[in-house]
Amino acid sequence: MRILLVASAFNSLTQRVFTELVDRGHTVAVGVADDEAALRAAVYRHPADLVVAPMLRTAIPRDVRARHTCLVVHPGPPGDRGPSSLDWALHTDAREWGVTVLQAEEEMDAGPVWADAAFTVPEGVAKSDLYRGEVTDAAVRAVLLAVERYDSGEWLPRPQDGLPARVRPYLSQDVRRIDWRTQPTASVLRALRAADSWPGVRDELLGCAWFLHGGHAEDRLRGTPGEVLATRNGAICRATADGAVWIPELRRCRTETTPPGIKLPAALAPAGRLSGVPDVPAPPDHRSAWSDIRYTERGEVGFLRFRFPGGAMSTEQCRRLLRAYRLARERPVSVLVLGGERDFFSNGIHLGVIEAAPDPAAESWANIVAMDDLVEEVLTTTDRLVVAALAGNAAAGGAMLALAADEVWCRDGAVLNPHYRLMGLYGSEYWTYTLPRRVGAEQARALMDEAAPLSAARALSLGLADRVLPVAPGEFAGAVAALAADVVRHTDVPARVARKKAERERDEAARPLAAHRADELARMHATFFAPDAPYHALRSAFVRKRPMPGTAERLDELSRLRFRPLGRWAD
């Protein structure tokens, strides 16, 4: 079928739906629309048999609904209605939730149901993690079923008239507000996790108004409720009525004289207001202490876990991860697994920290050099096997970090964007070596030029991934550990490591890694330090959540691509 996806942004859910439909042989176009005029224009540009809205903040106009069947993905079970469905689920500590695909009608979220899918809400999960994990998995199941039912021409959607309607209002900051004097840690974490990526929890801190983003429990530090007790890895620790929480990011609120800020590491955002607050590293022998980087071992397998908000890696985070990687290389393990347990793998350099820097060009340069240093360390690890474990999405330099490993293992829900073009960059992280090595020179150039998202299944078919694990988000870490142990038991690891070392030496003789790095960084330096380079405007729009220049044109270009259906769907 010809299917048009309309969305307010080409976000993780929209990309996942796009890749799953493409893999099954549908012709899929994408239109980004934040108002009725843009939505009508998208429908006019892309004649379609069916319109699907994975994430749409505007109502579909009556004239569009009259001409097309329009299916809307609602992140709540049948009968649930309102703009803050997922927020309310976490705010009220719901244990079971779901996703509904319904037909767009005059009343929002009230149309007949084409499909729905339920899931269990993991304990302690944050909204963004839940959205990119269980919600997206359920949404894909429901969308694929709805498309199949529509294509059959025999299915009649189920009216919601007989269901008890749960109409809930927008979850306002008045409801989200935290009373630090009286609320225990569990209550504070629930509020923070229900707003972690967006909109955050508005609060007064250090003499300013901020939105707080994300939260993790602290089990040792204590102090006066509301007090900032410590910093760690860019986060701040704040005392609650009975304990403390770590807050990874802050965003400055709009004032009468200043525009709204951007999300930044919490210890960086206040710019000098944390004088006297101690930096408290995570105790190395205390596994329940919060840290964004953690190393553990199981037999002959080492696990270097890292998890950065939004998958972005600042200069400082890259350097810390490089230090942790070098320490892991000193351990007597034969397989080293690199990656987190859930959510993003990595999206490359930290555009927010760059945008907020006094000299964004210089910070861009420092960040890409630090990222290159990390990738080079992985590429030159020739004394053991390295596995990149992608629990979630990877993009740009983060995708290239994964490709530096010997094997790439993806959860089946991961989406890869192995390109840089949409941010106006040539790219670095040794992509001119690792990408052609994986897929060949012609396919590497196509991936860079097309700038299309890829499902884990398609990445496997192209050679970008070596294994795809069909497991739920919460099961990925265990599945990876079991598979790594199996590799140790059933693989002649020393022989494979010897072959790997020989291949690296042959490649180095043919063209040194330093040559790839120099060529890539020369292109990046020219862009970073050119004031009129599109990268600067694209970066600013991205971090400030403004429409990015040229988005409609790029998505039209994406819509014209023709993808070969994956064989496993045709069987």
Stockholm file with secondary structure:
# STOCKHOLM 1.0

chainA/1-571         MRILLVASAFNSLTQRVFTELVDRGHTVAVGVADDEAALRAAVYRHPADLVVAPMLRTAIPRDVRARHTCLVVHPGPPGDRGPSSLDWALHTDAREWGVTVLQAEEEMDAGPVWADAAFTVPEGVAKSDLYRGEVTDAAVRAVLLAVERYDSGEWLPRPQDGLPARVRPYLSQDVRRIDWRTQPTASVLRALRAADSWPGVRDELLGCAWFLHGGHAEDRLRGTPGEVLATRNGAICRATADGAVWIPELRRCRTETTPPGIKLPAALAPAGRLSGVPDVPAPPDHRSAWSDIRYTERGEVGFLRFRFPGGAMSTEQCRRLLRAYRLARERPVSVLVLGGERDFFSNGIHLGVIEAAPDPAAESWANIVAMDDLVEEVLTTTDRLVVAALAGNAAAGGAMLALAADEVWCRDGAVLNPHYRLMGLYGSEYWTYTLPRRVGAEQARALMDEAAPLSAARALSLGLADRVLPVAPGEFAGAVAALAADVVRHTDVPARVARKKAERERDEAARPLAAHRADELARMHATFFAPDAPYHALRSAFVRKRPMPGTAERLDELSRLRFRPLGRWAD
#=GR chainA/1-571 SS CEEEEEESSCCHHHHHHHHHHHHTTCEEEEEECSSHHHHHHHHHHSCCSEEEESSCSSCCCHHHHHHSCEEEEESSCTTEESTTHHHHHHHTTCSEEEEEEEECCSSTTCSCEEEEEEEECCTTCCHHHHIIIIIHHHHHHHHHHHHHHHHHTCCCCBCSTTSCCEECCCCCHHHHCCCTTTCCHHHHHHHHHTTTTTTCEEEEETTEEEEEECCEEESSCCCSTTCEEEEETTEEEEECSSSEEEECEEEECCCSSSCCCCCEETTTTTSSTTTTCCBCCCCTTCTTSCCSEEEEEETTEEEEEECCGGGEECHHHHHHHHHHHHHHHTSCCSEEEESCSSSCCBCEECHHHHHHSSSHHHHHHHHHHHHHHHHHHHHTCCSSEEEEEESSCEEHHHHHHHHTSSEEEEETTCEEECCCGGGTCCCCTTHHHHHHHHHCHHHHHHHHHHCCCEEHHHHHHHTSCSEEECCCGGGHHHHHHHHHHHHHHHSCHHHHHHHHHHHHHHHHHHSCHHHHHHHHHHHHHHHHTCTTCHHHHHHHHHHTTCCCTTHHHHHHHHHTCCCCCCHHHHC
#=GC SS_cons         CEEEEEESSCCHHHHHHHHHHHHTTCEEEEEECSSHHHHHHHHHHSCCSEEEESSCSSCCCHHHHHHSCEEEEESSCTTEESTTHHHHHHHTTCSEEEEEEEECCSSTTCSCEEEEEEEECCTTCCHHHHIIIIIHHHHHHHHHHHHHHHHHTCCCCBCSTTSCCEECCCCCHHHHCCCTTTCCHHHHHHHHHTTTTTTCEEEEETTEEEEEECCEEESSCCCSTTCEEEEETTEEEEECSSSEEEECEEEECCCSSSCCCCCEETTTTTSSTTTTCCBCCCCTTCTTSCCSEEEEEETTEEEEEECCGGGEECHHHHHHHHHHHHHHHTSCCSEEEESCSSSCCBCEECHHHHHHSSSHHHHHHHHHHHHHHHHHHHHTCCSSEEEEEESSCEEHHHHHHHHTSSEEEEETTCEEECCCGGGTCCCCTTHHHHHHHHHCHHHHHHHHHHCCCEEHHHHHHHTSCSEEECCCGGGHHHHHHHHHHHHHHHSCHHHHHHHHHHHHHHHHHHSCHHHHHHHHHHHHHHHHTCTTCHHHHHHHHHHTTCCCTTHHHHHHHHHTCCCCCCHHHHC
//
